[in-house]
């Protein structure tokens, strides 16, 4: 019997919109694309998800990839996070409420840096979750099986009682290898609601 619903964050509970955030800061599209590539597409962003870089080291690494005139935008972009890069997925807050009200235990398992862990309140109804795990706090990222195992161990979750929702196939495959039931989210909250109703 399924007792635990485990949600990913990006593109499941919250849309991840880095390019839009950069375009808000820099009206020239080429400049905005350069900022987005340096900030979110470089190796420093991967290190953020692993929790290995502090704010100044991260922003310094990004600035080194950009022309001097674009560097002030790096600080502005970082100061605005996570509100500037995350938007709630329509319908998902209601789904979270519904599964909680039905007595399921609800967890978050997300690749995100410590900045996100500190500002988790931007995620609708996060205060009602029974457990939250961000990769930046743990030093390991999905689809590394150790992160899944750590969530299960910390909260006493049994594999046969877990239902995991993620947008990435590699993350889904790791969960399935542990014996969790899975659902790959495509952005259709109504379809997910039907899957959860079947539980």
C-alpha positions in Angstrom: 0.0 0.0 0.0 1.3 3.5 -0.9 1.6 5.7 2.1 4.3 8.2 1.0 4.1 10.7 -1.9 7.5 12.1 -2.8 7.6 15.1 -5.0 10.5 16.6 -7.0 10.4 20.4 -7.1 11.6 21.8 -10.5 9.1 21.2 -13.2 6.8 19.3 -10.8 5.8 21.7 -8.0 7.5 24.8 -9.4 8.4 25.8 -13.0 12.1 26.6 -13.4 12.4 29.7 -15.5 16.0 30.9 -15.6 15.9 32.5 -19.1 12.9 34.6 -18.2 14.7 35.9 -15.0 17.7 36.9 -17.1 15.5 38.6 -19.7 13.9 40.7 -16.9 17.3 42.1 -16.0 18.8 42.5 -19.4 16.5 43.7 -22.2 19.0 42.9 -24.9 18.3 39.2 -25.7 21.9 38.3 -26.6 23.0 39.7 -23.2 20.3 37.8 -21.4 21.3 34.6 -23.1 24.9 35.1 -22.2 24.0 35.7 -18.6 21.8 32.7 -18.5 24.4 30.4 -20.0 27.1 31.6 -17.6 24.9 31.5 -14.5 22.8 28.4 -15.0 24.7 26.5 -17.7 28.3 26.6 -16.3 30.0 24.2 -13.9 29.5 26.5 -10.9 25.7 25.9 -11.0 26.4 22.1 -10.7 28.5 22.9 -7.7 25.7 24.9 -6.1 23.4 21.8 -6.4 26.1 19.8 -4.6 26.4 22.5 -1.9 30.1 23.0 -2.5 30.2 26.8 -3.2 29.3 29.8 -1.0 27.6 32.8 -2.6 30.6 34.9 -3.3 32.6 32.0 -4.8 29.7 31.1 -7.0 29.0 34.7 -8.3 32.7 35.3 -8.8 33.0 32.2 -11.0 30.0 33.4 -13.0 31.3 36.9 -13.4 34.6 35.5 -14.7 32.7 34.1 -17.7 31.1 37.4 -18.6 32.0 40.8 -20.0 32.6 43.4 -17.3 29.5 45.4 -18.3 27.3 42.3 -17.6 28.8 41.4 -14.2 26.4 43.6 -12.1 23.5 41.6 -13.4 25.0 38.5 -11.7 24.6 39.9 -8.2 21.1 41.2 -9.1 20.1 37.8 -10.4 21.4 36.0 -7.3 19.7 38.4 -4.9 16.4 37.8 -6.5 16.5 34.0 -6.1 14.5 31.9 -5.8 11.4 34.0 -6.5 12.8 35.2 -9.8 13.4 31.7 -11.2 10.5 29.7 -9.8 6.8 29.9 -10.5 4.3 27.4 -9.0 2.9 24.8 -11.4 -0.8 25.5 -11.8 -2.9 22.9 -10.0 -0.1 21.3 -8.0 -0.8 23.1 -4.7 -4.3 21.6 -4.8 -2.9 18.2 -5.4 -0.5 18.5 -2.5 -3.4 19.5 -0.2 -5.6 16.7 -1.5 -3.0 13.9 -0.8 -2.2 15.4 2.7 -5.9 15.6 3.5 -6.3 12.0 2.5 -3.7 10.9 5.0 -0.7 10.4 2.8 2.7 11.5 4.1 4.3 14.0 1.7 8.0 14.6 1.1 10.2 16.7 -1.2 13.3 15.4 -2.8 15.0 18.0 -5.0 18.3 18.9 -6.6 18.7 22.5 -5.4 21.3 24.6 -3.6 21.4 25.8 0.0 19.8 29.1 -1.1 16.7 27.2 -2.0 16.7 25.2 1.2 16.8 28.5 3.1 13.9 29.9 1.0 11.8 26.8 0.8 8.8 28.9 1.9 8.2 29.9 -1.8 7.0 26.3 -2.4 3.2 26.2 -1.8 2.2 24.3 1.4 5.8 23.3 2.2 5.1 23.8 5.9 2.7 20.8 5.7 5.3 18.4 4.2 6.5 15.6 6.5 10.1 15.9 5.2 12.2 17.9 2.9 15.6 17.1 1.3 17.7 19.3 -0.9 20.8 18.1 -2.6 22.7 21.2 -1.6 22.3 20.3 2.1 23.3 16.7 1.5 26.3 17.0 -0.9 24.8 14.5 -3.4 22.4 15.0 -6.3 19.8 12.9 -8.1 20.0 10.5 -9.8 22.6 9.3 -7.3 20.9 6.5 -5.4 22.5 7.7 -2.2 20.2 10.7 -2.0 17.1 8.5 -2.3 18.4 6.1 0.3 19.2 9.0 2.6 15.6 10.3 2.4 14.3 6.8 3.1 16.6 6.2 6.0 16.0 9.7 7.6 12.2 9.4 7.5 11.8 5.7 7.9 10.3 5.1 4.5 9.6 1.6 3.2 10.2 1.2 -0.6 6.9 -0.6 -1.2 5.0 2.4 0.3 6.7 5.1 -1.8 5.3 6.9 -4.9 7.8 9.2 -6.5 7.0 12.0 -9.0 9.7 13.6 -11.1 10.1 15.1 -14.5 13.4 13.4 -15.5 13.6 9.8 -16.7 17.0 9.2 -15.1 15.7 10.2 -11.7 12.6 8.0 -12.2 14.8 5.0 -13.0 16.8 5.3 -9.8 13.6 5.4 -7.7 12.2 2.4 -9.6 15.5 0.5 -8.9 14.8 1.0 -5.2 11.3 -0.5 -5.6 9.4 2.8 -5.4 6.4 3.2 -7.7 7.0 6.2 -10.0 5.3 8.7 -12.2 7.1 10.9 -14.7 5.4 14.3 -14.6 4.8 15.9 -18.0 3.3 19.2 -16.7 -0.3 17.9 -16.8 -1.6 18.2 -13.2 -5.0 16.7 -14.1 -3.3 13.5 -15.4 -1.3 13.3 -12.2 -4.4 13.8 -10.1 -6.0 10.8 -11.9 -2.9 8.7 -11.1 -3.0 9.7 -7.5 -6.8 9.1 -7.2 -6.1 5.5 -8.3 -3.9 5.1 -5.2 
